[in-house]
Amino acid sequence: MPARHFHAVLAAILLMLASPALAKEKSSVAYYPVTGSNAVAVYDSIKKTSPKIARNATFAFTMIATKTDKKTAEGKEGCRYTSFATSAAYIFNLPQHVKSASLPKSTLSKWKSFVAYLHTHEEGHRRSRSAETRRAVAKVKSPLEKVARAK
């Protein structure tokens, strides 16, 4: 991943996590530039400019940053959480054609469909990770809720 792209993505993650009114989840898109005047040239550009997280060209990927806020208190049975909340920021890294208006009509249509498919695919990763995070947080929160009900 080019340093410029990495720094832009990192800045977006930090801004989302630093927000005082932080939501449980946020999603955004970071783009990497793609050129080419036909499908073969576009694919070659993707191979050159896509983030290199695998040996072959990676068309798209999802980055996740999490933040956990928790408070603890000591009691007779040792330390325990008195509050626990986790937030997540998802960034979908997708290709963006820098001159899509110059593509032939049929290529442009296929390009838009391809990018829409990639976004949908990456959204599936977000849904999956989100469900895993909710289950993990529920395991931590369950004892907290029992303590709160007992008081």
N, C-alpha and C positions, 0 to 999 in steps of 0.2 A: 504494500500500500504506500503510495507516495506520501512523504512527510506532510505536505500541505493538506492532503485529504485527511490524514490521521489527526492532525491538529484541529481541523475543523470539526471532525466527529467528536473528538475529546472535549472540545469547548462546548458543543451542543449537549453532551452528557452532563458536564459539570453545571451548566446553566439550568438544566431541567432538575437536577438533584438539589441544587442550592435554593430553589424556589421556596419561600416561606410557607406558601399555601400549597404544599406538595400534594399532588393527587396520588392515589395508590399506584396508578400506572399512567405512563405517557408514551406515545409513539411519535416518531418523526422519521423523515427520509433524508438521507445524505446521498448525493449523486456523484458518480464519477463520469468524466466526459468520454463520449464515444463519437467517432466520425465515420465517414464512409458514404459513398453515393449509391451503393447497392448492397444486397444482403451479404455477399461474401466479404466485401470491404468492411461492413459494419462488424461482422464476426471477427475479422482480423483485428480490428480496432479494440474490440472487447478483450481479445486475448492479450493485447499489448497493455491496455490501461486498467483492466479490472484489478481489484485487490487480489494479491497473491497469497491466499490462505490455503491453497491446495496446489498440487503439482500441475493440474490442468487449469484452464481458465475457470475462474469462479464468476458466474454471471451476477450473483447477488448473495448477500448474507445478512444476518441479523446480529447486532451487538446488543448486549444487555448490561446495564449497570444497575446495581441494587444498593439501597441504603436502608439500614435497619436502625430504628430509634428504639431504645429500650431503657427502662429504669429498673434498678434493683433495690432491694431492701433486705436487711439482715433480720432474721427471726430466730425462734428457738430451734428450728430445723435447718438453719444455715441460710445462705443467700437464696433469693428467689426473684423472679421478675415481677414488678408491679405493673408494668406496661410494656407492650411489645408491638411494634408496627413496622412493616416493610413496604418500601416503595420501589418501583422499578421503572427504568427508562429504557425503551427499546428503540434502536435506530436501525432502520432498514437501509442497506447500501444497495442502490440500484443504478443501472446505467441510464444516462441521459444523452440523447443525440444532440450535439451542439448546433446542428443545422437541419433539424428534422423536416422543416418546410421545403428543403431542397430535394428530399427523397421522392422517387417516383410514387405515384398514388398507391399502387398495390404494395410496394415495399413499406411505405408509411403505415398502411393499414396493418400489415403483419407486424411491424415494429411496435405499434401501440398495443396490439394483442399480446405480444411477447412480454412487454414490460408489465402489462396488467397481470399476466400469469405469474411473473416473478414476484410482484407485490403480494398477490394472493398466497403464493407459496410461502413467502417470508412471514406473512400474517399468521399462517398455520404454525410456524415455529413460535411466534409470540403467544398464541393461544395455548399451545402445549406447555411452554415454560410458565405461563401465568397460572395454569391449573396446578402444576407441580409446586409453585411457590405458595399458592393458597393452601394446599394440603400441608406443606411443611410449617407454615405459620399457624395453621389450625392446631397442629400437634403441640406447638409451644404455648399457644393461647389457652388451650383446653384446661390445663392445671390452673392458669390464672383466673379463669372464669369460675372454677370451683371454689377457689379461695375467696373471690369477691362475693359469691353467693353465700358462703359460710359466715361472713361478717354480719 
